Amino acid sequence: MALINSTYGKGRVRIMRVKRDTARHEVRELSVKTLLTGGFDRVFTDADNSAALCTDTVKNITWIVARENVGLDSELYGKALAQKFLDAYPQVETVTVISEETKWTRMVVDGEEQDHGFILDANGKPTVTVEATRAGMAVTSGLSGFTFMKSTESGWDKFFKDEYTTLAETRDRIAATAMEARWRWSRDPADYAAANALILKTMLKVFVSTYSESVQDSLYRMGMAALDAVPELIDIHMACPNKHYVPINLKPFGMDYDNMVLLPTDEPHGQIECTVGRD
Ligand SMILES: O=c1[nH]c(=O)c2[nH]c(=O)[nH]c2[nH]1
């Protein structure tokens, strides 16, 4: 019998960082998972804990690096955290830091942005994965559960048909999804937050302002536009449920069947996934 692979660390380490060097505070809330590999096989195979860093220590270091880097975006915080483990512990070979952000946006009262008031932005959680060795670090950013829709300018027609096909063609339907996306960086952009915002803005602009022949068609063009807009991107992966809204037939009640009253459904849903990269 052999230990094929292993890793360990601490998950769901929650931190709220408040940058408060001026009256205008900045807040960043994260849930962080850090996983280590290296000289830890004997912990599994020989009941030898002598090289094992406590997962409790991993949690402490997550907090300490947060205090040392209160103002860093998740990507650079993740890199700093990974570097701390590589610097401090020779037995550590790889560090994987995965963070998920709870977004707080600045409160606006009477048209004025508030210095220390925020509201929860519950639409999607920004994610970051840093995979680090002493040879280098790979950074992936993304978004989980980012939900958006449009009420027209979407269709699904001219598709393959056989004796099992029952779906009617349409050139006018709702398009809605809760997107899981991740994008890989070739190098640090000048500003991660600004670059991530530009990726989202660019993708949403394509989604809403162009007719969608299919979810596939929209995702591919959204991915290409994001790569065009942000040169530091290597590629972008999108996984999107097609959240179906089914028109309700009110003809039996003498009403038009006119796409105005629809049934929202979560399941079953189409599932469309792709990765768009550079040639
Ligand atoms: O955008 C779509 N892509 C599909 O592959 C598909 N299949 C389906 O039934 N409806 C849709 N819509």
The ligand as a MOL file (V3000), in Angstrom:
LIG
                    3D

  0  0  0     0  0            999 V3000
M  V30 BEGIN CTAB
M  V30 COUNTS 12 13 0 0 0
M  V30 BEGIN ATOM
M  V30 1 O -28.5870 28.4370 -25.2780 0
M  V30 2 C -28.9550 27.2520 -25.3370 0
M  V30 3 N -28.0390 26.2720 -25.5960 0
M  V30 4 C -28.3910 24.9510 -25.6700 0
M  V30 5 O -27.5260 24.0740 -25.9060 0
M  V30 6 C -29.7490 24.6330 -25.4410 0
M  V30 7 N -30.4360 23.4570 -25.4100 0
M  V30 8 C -31.7200 23.7520 -25.1130 0
M  V30 9 O -32.6350 22.9030 -24.9770 0
M  V30 10 N -31.8910 25.0920 -24.9670 0
M  V30 11 C -30.6660 25.6630 -25.1650 0
M  V30 12 N -30.2710 26.9520 -25.1110 0
M  V30 END ATOM
M  V30 BEGIN BOND
M  V30 1 2 1 2
M  V30 2 1 2 3
M  V30 3 1 2 12
M  V30 4 1 3 4
M  V30 5 2 4 5
M  V30 6 1 4 6
M  V30 7 1 6 7
M  V30 8 2 6 11
M  V30 9 1 7 8
M  V30 10 2 8 9
M  V30 11 1 8 10
M  V30 12 1 10 11
M  V30 13 1 11 12
M  V30 END BOND
M  V30 END CTAB
M  END
